[in-house]
Amino acid sequence: MTQSVTPPTDVSIITTYRCQMRCKMCDIWDHPTDRKKEITAKDLEILPKIKFVNITGGEPFVRNDLNEIIEVAMNKSDRVVISTSGWHTNRISKLAEQFPDIGIRVSIEGLSQRNDQLRGREGGFDKGMRTLLTLRDMGVKDIGFGITVSNNNSEDMLWLYKVSKAFGMEFATAAFHNSFYFHRNDNVIHNKDEVIGDFHKLIEAMLSENSPKSWYRAFFNLGLINYIRGNRRMLPCEAGSANFFIEPYGDVFPCNGSEEAYWKESMGNIRDFNIFDDLWNSDQANRVRKLVSTCPKNCWMVGTAAPVMKKYLRHPTGWVMKNKVKSLLGKPICVDDVPYFDVGQDPRQGDLRKLVPSSDSQNQKQHYVLSELELKEMLSD
């Protein structure tokens, strides 16, 4: 063992890769996990106390034991948020009755027709909105929705933002990425000027609000513009230090953005340890952190961006204060001069060097195939 590492603050638990949706920018649904091998609530009892838990998938609500997983998560953290398609309105509302303090984030990729086309299931927009409105009527406070911006839906992002304001719900954004998690290597935004222009409008709208949370979200969206342009991250990636991901079979990864074409390595498996600190401080975990420090990718996803925004708060705050004053004075917000904050990170991180993969092993691996009965069960509510 080496010197003890600072305990993590955030964890994302990928409960399953099974999913009833057929999203165009994500092929998780075509690489499902075997429900008999997925981690259980008992496996997760090894986790330490933590500030934030994100329960995600695939679709978490295809798990019949999700309430048991949430109970463990609630014992580990004061804030637990589930990311979902919103397809299973009845299951979601039933869980919210049991855990009224739970957070729910529904993925919506555009207005009705565009959402259903991108998510590959007719009626998905209606189900997602019905779920959100049902939760609001129940009095659930921590609810909202988010969009993953791709090539053809950035205009709808602005309309969804207005919907979130009208309903008093949280609104989150992302840009599509390539990774082992999404099973994609061709997610590239081609109409950059149009997409960046729409993000620019969103930033100006967020800075005009009275909520400091929205101002910092404007900074996060500036990071998405920076990512789309192919530049280095504004702040370093410290995945595997402040945050980590647990895969459905128990492997712990620093993030969900790595690619085998660059590198992909587990920090360990929670089923192989009796004490989480032994995994977290293992030689293998420290080896992975070193790989993160020189990772060539320039990902900007909330799971790895939010922790460093909090850690190096003075840097986002400086940008926020400067541009909030501009907003108050009615001056335009510049998104062309994106700052890079040197906090001592390795200069090799995010340099976007292109490595040639040794093999297309990710696509060659055999994977579990859902039965017709399993798919039928996932589509039902």
Contacts in CASP RR format, 6 or more apart in sequence:
PFRMAT RR
TARGET T0000
AUTHOR 0000-0000-0000
METHOD contacts of the structure
MODEL  1
MTQSVTPPTDVSIITTYRCQMRCKMCDIWDHPTDRKKEITAKDLEILPKI
KFVNITGGEPFVRNDLNEIIEVAMNKSDRVVISTSGWHTNRISKLAEQFP
DIGIRVSIEGLSQRNDQLRGREGGFDKGMRTLLTLRDMGVKDIGFGITVS
NNNSEDMLWLYKVSKAFGMEFATAAFHNSFYFHRNDNVIHNKDEVIGDFH
KLIEAMLSENSPKSWYRAFFNLGLINYIRGNRRMLPCEAGSANFFIEPYG
DVFPCNGSEEAYWKESMGNIRDFNIFDDLWNSDQANRVRKLVSTCPKNCW
MVGTAAPVMKKYLRHPTGWVMKNKVKSLLGKPICVDDVPYFDVGQDPRQG
DLRKLVPSSDSQNQKQHYVLSELELKEMLSD
1 278 0 8 1.000
1 281 0 8 1.000
1 282 0 8 1.000
1 283 0 8 1.000
2 281 0 8 1.000
2 283 0 8 1.000
2 286 0 8 1.000
3 281 0 8 1.000
4 277 0 8 1.000
4 281 0 8 1.000
5 241 0 8 1.000
5 280 0 8 1.000
5 281 0 8 1.000
5 285 0 8 1.000
5 286 0 8 1.000
5 289 0 8 1.000
6 241 0 8 1.000
6 242 0 8 1.000
7 48 0 8 1.000
7 50 0 8 1.000
7 277 0 8 1.000
7 280 0 8 1.000
8 48 0 8 1.000
8 50 0 8 1.000
8 240 0 8 1.000
8 241 0 8 1.000
8 242 0 8 1.000
8 243 0 8 1.000
8 244 0 8 1.000
8 280 0 8 1.000
9 50 0 8 1.000
9 51 0 8 1.000
9 52 0 8 1.000
9 242 0 8 1.000
9 243 0 8 1.000
9 307 0 8 1.000
10 50 0 8 1.000
10 51 0 8 1.000
10 52 0 8 1.000
10 53 0 8 1.000
10 54 0 8 1.000
10 242 0 8 1.000
10 243 0 8 1.000
10 244 0 8 1.000
10 303 0 8 1.000
10 306 0 8 1.000
10 307 0 8 1.000
11 47 0 8 1.000
11 50 0 8 1.000
11 52 0 8 1.000
11 53 0 8 1.000
11 54 0 8 1.000
11 243 0 8 1.000
11 244 0 8 1.000
11 245 0 8 1.000
11 246 0 8 1.000
12 53 0 8 1.000
12 54 0 8 1.000
12 55 0 8 1.000
12 56 0 8 1.000
12 243 0 8 1.000
12 244 0 8 1.000
12 245 0 8 1.000
12 246 0 8 1.000
12 256 0 8 1.000
12 303 0 8 1.000
13 39 0 8 1.000
13 44 0 8 1.000
13 53 0 8 1.000
13 54 0 8 1.000
13 55 0 8 1.000
13 56 0 8 1.000
13 69 0 8 1.000
13 73 0 8 1.000
13 245 0 8 1.000
13 246 0 8 1.000
14 56 0 8 1.000
14 57 0 8 1.000
14 58 0 8 1.000
14 181 0 8 1.000
14 245 0 8 1.000
14 246 0 8 1.000
14 247 0 8 1.000
14 248 0 8 1.000
14 256 0 8 1.000
15 38 0 8 1.000
15 39 0 8 1.000
15 55 0 8 1.000
15 56 0 8 1.000
15 57 0 8 1.000
15 58 0 8 1.000
15 60 0 8 1.000
15 63 0 8 1.000
15 66 0 8 1.000
15 69 0 8 1.000
15 248 0 8 1.000
16 32 0 8 1.000
16 33 0 8 1.000
16 35 0 8 1.000
16 38 0 8 1.000
16 57 0 8 1.000
16 58 0 8 1.000
16 59 0 8 1.000
16 60 0 8 1.000
16 62 0 8 1.000
16 63 0 8 1.000
16 248 0 8 1.000
17 28 0 8 1.000
17 29 0 8 1.000
17 31 0 8 1.000
17 32 0 8 1.000
17 33 0 8 1.000
17 57 0 8 1.000
17 58 0 8 1.000
17 248 0 8 1.000
18 29 0 8 1.000
18 32 0 8 1.000
18 33 0 8 1.000
18 35 0 8 1.000
18 58 0 8 1.000
18 59 0 8 1.000
18 62 0 8 1.000
18 370 0 8 1.000
18 374 0 8 1.000
18 378 0 8 1.000
19 28 0 8 1.000
19 29 0 8 1.000
19 32 0 8 1.000
19 57 0 8 1.000
19 58 0 8 1.000
19 59 0 8 1.000
19 62 0 8 1.000
19 85 0 8 1.000
19 378 0 8 1.000
20 29 0 8 1.000
20 59 0 8 1.000
20 62 0 8 1.000
20 85 0 8 1.000
20 87 0 8 1.000
20 121 0 8 1.000
20 375 0 8 1.000
20 378 0 8 1.000
20 379 0 8 1.000
21 29 0 8 1.000
21 59 0 8 1.000
21 85 0 8 1.000
21 87 0 8 1.000
21 119 0 8 1.000
21 120 0 8 1.000
21 121 0 8 1.000
22 29 0 8 1.000
22 119 0 8 1.000
22 120 0 8 1.000
22 121 0 8 1.000
23 29 0 8 1.000
23 109 0 8 1.000
23 118 0 8 1.000
23 119 0 8 1.000
23 120 0 8 1.000
24 117 0 8 1.000
24 118 0 8 1.000
24 119 0 8 1.000
24 120 0 8 1.000
24 150 0 8 1.000
25 118 0 8 1.000
25 148 0 8 1.000
25 150 0 8 1.000
25 176 0 8 1.000
25 182 0 8 1.000
25 184 0 8 1.000
25 187 0 8 1.000
26 176 0 8 1.000
26 182 0 8 1.000
26 183 0 8 1.000
26 184 0 8 1.000
27 182 0 8 1.000
27 183 0 8 1.000
27 184 0 8 1.000
28 57 0 8 1.000
28 58 0 8 1.000
28 181 0 8 1.000
28 182 0 8 1.000
28 183 0 8 1.000
29 58 0 8 1.000
30 183 0 8 1.000
31 183 0 8 1.000
31 367 0 8 1.000
31 368 0 8 1.000
32 367 0 8 1.000
32 368 0 8 1.000
32 369 0 8 1.000
32 370 0 8 1.000
33 248 0 8 1.000
33 249 0 8 1.000
33 368 0 8 1.000
34 368 0 8 1.000
35 63 0 8 1.000
35 374 0 8 1.000
37 248 0 8 1.000
37 249 0 8 1.000
38 63 0 8 1.000
38 248 0 8 1.000
38 249 0 8 1.000
39 246 0 8 1.000
39 248 0 8 1.000
39 249 0 8 1.000
39 250 0 8 1.000
39 270 0 8 1.000
39 271 0 8 1.000
40 65 0 8 1.000
40 68 0 8 1.000
40 69 0 8 1.000
41 65 0 8 1.000
41 68 0 8 1.000
41 69 0 8 1.000
41 71 0 8 1.000
41 72 0 8 1.000
43 250 0 8 1.000
43 270 0 8 1.000
43 271 0 8 1.000
44 69 0 8 1.000
44 72 0 8 1.000
44 73 0 8 1.000
44 76 0 8 1.000
44 246 0 8 1.000
44 270 0 8 1.000
45 72 0 8 1.000
46 270 0 8 1.000
46 273 0 8 1.000
46 274 0 8 1.000
46 275 0 8 1.000
46 276 0 8 1.000
47 72 0 8 1.000
47 76 0 8 1.000
47 270 0 8 1.000
47 276 0 8 1.000
48 76 0 8 1.000
48 276 0 8 1.000
48 277 0 8 1.000
49 76 0 8 1.000
49 77 0 8 1.000
50 76 0 8 1.000
50 77 0 8 1.000
51 77 0 8 1.000
51 78 0 8 1.000
51 79 0 8 1.000
52 77 0 8 1.000
52 79 0 8 1.000
52 80 0 8 1.000
52 81 0 8 1.000
53 73 0 8 1.000
53 76 0 8 1.000
53 77 0 8 1.000
53 79 0 8 1.000
53 80 0 8 1.000
53 81 0 8 1.000
54 80 0 8 1.000
54 81 0 8 1.000
54 82 0 8 1.000
54 83 0 8 1.000
54 303 0 8 1.000
55 66 0 8 1.000
55 69 0 8 1.000
55 70 0 8 1.000
55 73 0 8 1.000
55 80 0 8 1.000
55 81 0 8 1.000
55 82 0 8 1.000
55 83 0 8 1.000
56 82 0 8 1.000
56 83 0 8 1.000
57 83 0 8 1.000
57 248 0 8 1.000
59 84 0 8 1.000
59 85 0 8 1.000
59 87 0 8 1.000
59 88 0 8 1.000
59 378 0 8 1.000
60 66 0 8 1.000
60 69 0 8 1.000
60 82 0 8 1.000
60 83 0 8 1.000
60 84 0 8 1.000
61 82 0 8 1.000
61 84 0 8 1.000
61 86 0 8 1.000
61 87 0 8 1.000
61 88 0 8 1.000
61 91 0 8 1.000
61 92 0 8 1.000
61 95 0 8 1.000
62 88 0 8 1.000
62 377 0 8 1.000
62 378 0 8 1.000
63 69 0 8 1.000
66 91 0 8 1.000
66 95 0 8 1.000
67 95 0 8 1.000
67 98 0 8 1.000
67 99 0 8 1.000
70 80 0 8 1.000
70 82 0 8 1.000
70 95 0 8 1.000
70 98 0 8 1.000
70 99 0 8 1.000
70 102 0 8 1.000
71 99 0 8 1.000
73 80 0 8 1.000
74 80 0 8 1.000
74 99 0 8 1.000
74 101 0 8 1.000
79 103 0 8 1.000
79 142 0 8 1.000
80 99 0 8 1.000
80 101 0 8 1.000
80 102 0 8 1.000
80 103 0 8 1.000
81 102 0 8 1.000
81 103 0 8 1.000
81 104 0 8 1.000
81 105 0 8 1.000
81 142 0 8 1.000
82 95 0 8 1.000
82 102 0 8 1.000
82 103 0 8 1.000
82 104 0 8 1.000
82 105 0 8 1.000
83 105 0 8 1.000
83 107 0 8 1.000
84 92 0 8 1.000
84 104 0 8 1.000
84 105 0 8 1.000
84 106 0 8 1.000
84 107 0 8 1.000
84 131 0 8 1.000
85 106 0 8 1.000
85 107 0 8 1.000
85 119 0 8 1.000
85 124 0 8 1.000
85 127 0 8 1.000
85 128 0 8 1.000
86 92 0 8 1.000
86 106 0 8 1.000
86 107 0 8 1.000
86 124 0 8 1.000
86 127 0 8 1.000
86 128 0 8 1.000
86 131 0 8 1.000
86 132 0 8 1.000
87 121 0 8 1.000
87 124 0 8 1.000
87 127 0 8 1.000
87 128 0 8 1.000
87 131 0 8 1.000
87 379 0 8 1.000
87 381 0 8 1.000
88 131 0 8 1.000
88 381 0 8 1.000
89 127 0 8 1.000
89 128 0 8 1.000
89 130 0 8 1.000
89 131 0 8 1.000
89 134 0 8 1.000
89 381 0 8 1.000
90 381 0 8 1.000
91 381 0 8 1.000
92 104 0 8 1.000
92 131 0 8 1.000
92 134 0 8 1.000
92 135 0 8 1.000
93 131 0 8 1.000
93 134 0 8 1.000
93 135 0 8 1.000
93 138 0 8 1.000
95 102 0 8 1.000
96 102 0 8 1.000
96 104 0 8 1.000
96 135 0 8 1.000
96 138 0 8 1.000
96 140 0 8 1.000
97 138 0 8 1.000
100 138 0 8 1.000
100 139 0 8 1.000
100 140 0 8 1.000
101 141 0 8 1.000
101 142 0 8 1.000
102 140 0 8 1.000
102 142 0 8 1.000
103 140 0 8 1.000
103 142 0 8 1.000
103 143 0 8 1.000
104 131 0 8 1.000
104 132 0 8 1.000
104 135 0 8 1.000
104 140 0 8 1.000
104 142 0 8 1.000
104 143 0 8 1.000
104 144 0 8 1.000
105 143 0 8 1.000
105 144 0 8 1.000
105 145 0 8 1.000
105 146 0 8 1.000
105 170 0 8 1.000
105 172 0 8 1.000
106 128 0 8 1.000
106 131 0 8 1.000
106 132 0 8 1.000
106 143 0 8 1.000
106 144 0 8 1.000
106 145 0 8 1.000
106 146 0 8 1.000
107 119 0 8 1.000
107 145 0 8 1.000
107 146 0 8 1.000
107 147 0 8 1.000
107 148 0 8 1.000
108 115 0 8 1.000
108 125 0 8 1.000
108 128 0 8 1.000
108 129 0 8 1.000
108 145 0 8 1.000
108 146 0 8 1.000
108 147 0 8 1.000
108 160 0 8 1.000
109 115 0 8 1.000
109 118 0 8 1.000
109 119 0 8 1.000
109 147 0 8 1.000
109 148 0 8 1.000
109 150 0 8 1.000
109 153 0 8 1.000
109 156 0 8 1.000
110 118 0 8 1.000
110 125 0 8 1.000
110 147 0 8 1.000
110 153 0 8 1.000
110 156 0 8 1.000
110 157 0 8 1.000
110 159 0 8 1.000
110 160 0 8 1.000
111 125 0 8 1.000
111 156 0 8 1.000
111 159 0 8 1.000
111 160 0 8 1.000
112 125 0 8 1.000
112 126 0 8 1.000
113 125 0 8 1.000
114 152 0 8 1.000
114 153 0 8 1.000
114 156 0 8 1.000
115 124 0 8 1.000
115 125 0 8 1.000
115 156 0 8 1.000
116 122 0 8 1.000
116 123 0 8 1.000
116 124 0 8 1.000
116 125 0 8 1.000
118 150 0 8 1.000
118 152 0 8 1.000
118 153 0 8 1.000
128 145 0 8 1.000
132 143 0 8 1.000
132 144 0 8 1.000
132 145 0 8 1.000
132 167 0 8 1.000
132 169 0 8 1.000
133 167 0 8 1.000
135 143 0 8 1.000
136 143 0 8 1.000
136 167 0 8 1.000
136 169 0 8 1.000
142 170 0 8 1.000
143 169 0 8 1.000
143 170 0 8 1.000
144 164 0 8 1.000
144 169 0 8 1.000
144 170 0 8 1.000
144 171 0 8 1.000
144 172 0 8 1.000
145 160 0 8 1.000
145 164 0 8 1.000
145 169 0 8 1.000
145 170 0 8 1.000
145 171 0 8 1.000
145 172 0 8 1.000
146 160 0 8 1.000
146 171 0 8 1.000
146 172 0 8 1.000
146 173 0 8 1.000
146 174 0 8 1.000
147 153 0 8 1.000
147 156 0 8 1.000
147 157 0 8 1.000
147 160 0 8 1.000
147 172 0 8 1.000
147 173 0 8 1.000
147 174 0 8 1.000
148 174 0 8 1.000
148 175 0 8 1.000
148 176 0 8 1.000
149 157 0 8 1.000
149 173 0 8 1.000
149 174 0 8 1.000
149 175 0 8 1.000
149 176 0 8 1.000
149 189 0 8 1.000
149 195 0 8 1.000
149 198 0 8 1.000
149 199 0 8 1.000
149 224 0 8 1.000
150 175 0 8 1.000
150 176 0 8 1.000
150 187 0 8 1.000
150 189 0 8 1.000
151 189 0 8 1.000
151 190 0 8 1.000
151 191 0 8 1.000
151 195 0 8 1.000
152 191 0 8 1.000
154 194 0 8 1.000
154 195 0 8 1.000
154 197 0 8 1.000
154 198 0 8 1.000
154 199 0 8 1.000
155 194 0 8 1.000
155 198 0 8 1.000
157 173 0 8 1.000
157 198 0 8 1.000
157 199 0 8 1.000
157 202 0 8 1.000
158 198 0 8 1.000
158 201 0 8 1.000
158 202 0 8 1.000
158 205 0 8 1.000
160 171 0 8 1.000
161 171 0 8 1.000
161 202 0 8 1.000
161 205 0 8 1.000
164 170 0 8 1.000
164 171 0 8 1.000
165 171 0 8 1.000
172 217 0 8 1.000
172 302 0 8 1.000
173 199 0 8 1.000
173 202 0 8 1.000
173 217 0 8 1.000
173 220 0 8 1.000
173 221 0 8 1.000
173 224 0 8 1.000
174 224 0 8 1.000
174 301 0 8 1.000
174 302 0 8 1.000
175 189 0 8 1.000
175 195 0 8 1.000
175 224 0 8 1.000
175 227 0 8 1.000
175 228 0 8 1.000
175 300 0 8 1.000
176 182 0 8 1.000
176 184 0 8 1.000
176 187 0 8 1.000
176 189 0 8 1.000
177 187 0 8 1.000
177 257 0 8 1.000
177 299 0 8 1.000
177 301 0 8 1.000
178 184 0 8 1.000
178 185 0 8 1.000
178 186 0 8 1.000
178 187 0 8 1.000
178 259 0 8 1.000
179 256 0 8 1.000
179 257 0 8 1.000
179 258 0 8 1.000
179 259 0 8 1.000
179 299 0 8 1.000
180 256 0 8 1.000
180 257 0 8 1.000
180 258 0 8 1.000
180 259 0 8 1.000
180 260 0 8 1.000
180 264 0 8 1.000
180 362 0 8 1.000
181 256 0 8 1.000
181 257 0 8 1.000
183 362 0 8 1.000
185 259 0 8 1.000
185 261 0 8 1.000
189 195 0 8 1.000
189 228 0 8 1.000
192 228 0 8 1.000
192 229 0 8 1.000
195 228 0 8 1.000
196 225 0 8 1.000
196 228 0 8 1.000
196 229 0 8 1.000
196 335 0 8 1.000
199 221 0 8 1.000
199 224 0 8 1.000
199 225 0 8 1.000
199 228 0 8 1.000
199 335 0 8 1.000
200 225 0 8 1.000
200 333 0 8 1.000
200 335 0 8 1.000
202 218 0 8 1.000
202 221 0 8 1.000
203 218 0 8 1.000
203 221 0 8 1.000
203 222 0 8 1.000
203 225 0 8 1.000
203 333 0 8 1.000
203 335 0 8 1.000
204 327 0 8 1.000
204 332 0 8 1.000
204 333 0 8 1.000
206 214 0 8 1.000
206 215 0 8 1.000
206 217 0 8 1.000
206 218 0 8 1.000
206 221 0 8 1.000
207 214 0 8 1.000
207 215 0 8 1.000
207 218 0 8 1.000
207 323 0 8 1.000
207 324 0 8 1.000
207 326 0 8 1.000
207 327 0 8 1.000
207 333 0 8 1.000
208 327 0 8 1.000
209 215 0 8 1.000
212 320 0 8 1.000
215 320 0 8 1.000
215 323 0 8 1.000
215 324 0 8 1.000
216 309 0 8 1.000
216 316 0 8 1.000
216 320 0 8 1.000
218 320 0 8 1.000
218 323 0 8 1.000
218 333 0 8 1.000
219 309 0 8 1.000
219 316 0 8 1.000
219 319 0 8 1.000
219 320 0 8 1.000
220 300 0 8 1.000
220 302 0 8 1.000
220 305 0 8 1.000
220 306 0 8 1.000
220 309 0 8 1.000
222 234 0 8 1.000
222 319 0 8 1.000
222 335 0 8 1.000
222 338 0 8 1.000
223 233 0 8 1.000
223 234 0 8 1.000
223 300 0 8 1.000
223 305 0 8 1.000
223 338 0 8 1.000
224 300 0 8 1.000
225 335 0 8 1.000
225 338 0 8 1.000
226 232 0 8 1.000
226 233 0 8 1.000
226 234 0 8 1.000
226 300 0 8 1.000
226 338 0 8 1.000
227 233 0 8 1.000
227 298 0 8 1.000
227 299 0 8 1.000
227 300 0 8 1.000
229 338 0 8 1.000
230 298 0 8 1.000
230 352 0 8 1.000
231 298 0 8 1.000
231 338 0 8 1.000
231 340 0 8 1.000
232 298 0 8 1.000
232 340 0 8 1.000
232 349 0 8 1.000
232 350 0 8 1.000
232 351 0 8 1.000
232 352 0 8 1.000
233 298 0 8 1.000
233 299 0 8 1.000
233 300 0 8 1.000
233 305 0 8 1.000
233 349 0 8 1.000
233 350 0 8 1.000
234 315 0 8 1.000
234 338 0 8 1.000
234 339 0 8 1.000
234 340 0 8 1.000
234 341 0 8 1.000
235 305 0 8 1.000
235 308 0 8 1.000
235 309 0 8 1.000
235 312 0 8 1.000
235 315 0 8 1.000
235 316 0 8 1.000
235 341 0 8 1.000
235 343 0 8 1.000
236 308 0 8 1.000
236 343 0 8 1.000
236 344 0 8 1.000
236 345 0 8 1.000
236 349 0 8 1.000
237 255 0 8 1.000
237 292 0 8 1.000
237 295 0 8 1.000
237 297 0 8 1.000
237 299 0 8 1.000
237 304 0 8 1.000
237 308 0 8 1.000
237 349 0 8 1.000
237 350 0 8 1.000
238 292 0 8 1.000
238 304 0 8 1.000
238 307 0 8 1.000
238 308 0 8 1.000
238 311 0 8 1.000
239 254 0 8 1.000
239 255 0 8 1.000
239 292 0 8 1.000
239 304 0 8 1.000
240 254 0 8 1.000
240 255 0 8 1.000
240 267 0 8 1.000
240 285 0 8 1.000
240 288 0 8 1.000
240 289 0 8 1.000
240 292 0 8 1.000
241 254 0 8 1.000
241 289 0 8 1.000
241 292 0 8 1.000
242 307 0 8 1.000
242 308 0 8 1.000
242 311 0 8 1.000
243 254 0 8 1.000
243 255 0 8 1.000
243 303 0 8 1.000
243 304 0 8 1.000
243 307 0 8 1.000
244 252 0 8 1.000
244 253 0 8 1.000
244 254 0 8 1.000
244 255 0 8 1.000
244 267 0 8 1.000
245 252 0 8 1.000
245 253 0 8 1.000
245 254 0 8 1.000
245 255 0 8 1.000
245 256 0 8 1.000
246 252 0 8 1.000
246 253 0 8 1.000
246 270 0 8 1.000
247 253 0 8 1.000
249 269 0 8 1.000
250 269 0 8 1.000
250 270 0 8 1.000
250 271 0 8 1.000
251 266 0 8 1.000
251 268 0 8 1.000
251 269 0 8 1.000
252 266 0 8 1.000
252 267 0 8 1.000
252 268 0 8 1.000
252 269 0 8 1.000
252 270 0 8 1.000
252 279 0 8 1.000
252 285 0 8 1.000
253 264 0 8 1.000
253 265 0 8 1.000
253 266 0 8 1.000
253 267 0 8 1.000
253 288 0 8 1.000
254 267 0 8 1.000
254 288 0 8 1.000
254 289 0 8 1.000
254 292 0 8 1.000
255 292 0 8 1.000
255 299 0 8 1.000
255 301 0 8 1.000
255 303 0 8 1.000
255 304 0 8 1.000
256 301 0 8 1.000
257 297 0 8 1.000
257 299 0 8 1.000
257 301 0 8 1.000
258 264 0 8 1.000
258 265 0 8 1.000
258 295 0 8 1.000
258 297 0 8 1.000
259 297 0 8 1.000
260 357 0 8 1.000
260 361 0 8 1.000
260 362 0 8 1.000
261 355 0 8 1.000
261 356 0 8 1.000
261 357 0 8 1.000
262 295 0 8 1.000
262 296 0 8 1.000
262 297 0 8 1.000
262 355 0 8 1.000
263 291 0 8 1.000
263 295 0 8 1.000
265 287 0 8 1.000
265 288 0 8 1.000
265 291 0 8 1.000
266 284 0 8 1.000
266 288 0 8 1.000
267 279 0 8 1.000
267 280 0 8 1.000
267 282 0 8 1.000
267 284 0 8 1.000
267 285 0 8 1.000
267 288 0 8 1.000
268 279 0 8 1.000
268 282 0 8 1.000
268 284 0 8 1.000
268 285 0 8 1.000
269 279 0 8 1.000
270 276 0 8 1.000
270 279 0 8 1.000
272 279 0 8 1.000
273 279 0 8 1.000
279 285 0 8 1.000
292 349 0 8 1.000
293 345 0 8 1.000
293 346 0 8 1.000
293 349 0 8 1.000
294 346 0 8 1.000
294 348 0 8 1.000
294 349 0 8 1.000
295 349 0 8 1.000
295 350 0 8 1.000
296 348 0 8 1.000
296 349 0 8 1.000
296 350 0 8 1.000
296 351 0 8 1.000
296 352 0 8 1.000
296 353 0 8 1.000
296 355 0 8 1.000
297 350 0 8 1.000
297 352 0 8 1.000
298 350 0 8 1.000
298 352 0 8 1.000
309 316 0 8 1.000
312 341 0 8 1.000
312 343 0 8 1.000
315 339 0 8 1.000
315 341 0 8 1.000
315 343 0 8 1.000
319 339 0 8 1.000
323 333 0 8 1.000
326 332 0 8 1.000
326 333 0 8 1.000
327 333 0 8 1.000
370 378 0 8 1.000
END
